[in-house]
Amino acid sequence: MRITKHPVIHFPERRRVKFLFDGREIEGFEDEPIAAALIAQGIRVFSRSPRHGRARGFFCAIGNCSSCLMQVDGIANVRICVTKLAPGMRVETQRGRGHLVEKD
């Protein structure tokens, strides 16, 4: 599900990393947006609207909307379209509006 060859754009070699999505181990490229890694794995629904439960997916890709909010490493309301993927991340579908987590 990735574009690998393009007549104009060059895709440099990147390191593959593993991360967890809803408890399932999947792969992506280090430092790519988490949303790109999920889309490449065929995952299109990132969240659901709090009021009606309608599916939300990739929309603005610049961090301005709330369509891609997920819980990342225990932190709610992370915009995965602008958050870079790192090895071992725990990405989870967020239910509802999320909960604030206090950090030490």
C-alpha positions, 0 to 999 in steps of 0.5 A: 500500500506504499508508493515505492517508485515514482518518476519524480520523487526519490524515496531514500532508504529508511530503517524499518521499525516495529511498533504496537497498534491496538496490541498487534505488532506491525511495522513502519519506517522510523520517523515517518508519521504514525498515520502513514505507517498505519495507512500502509498497513491498510488501517484507515479508521483512526478514531470515531466521532464522540457523539455519533460514533462515525469513523474518522480517518486521514483528513488534514495531514497537518495537525489542525483537525481532530480526525487522527487523535489516538493514544500514544505511549499512554498519552491521549489526544496525540495527532498521529498525522504529525507525530513521528514513529519510533521503535516500540511505540504503543499506539492505541485507538482512543475511545471517546475524548481521552483522559488526561495523564499526569506526568512526573 
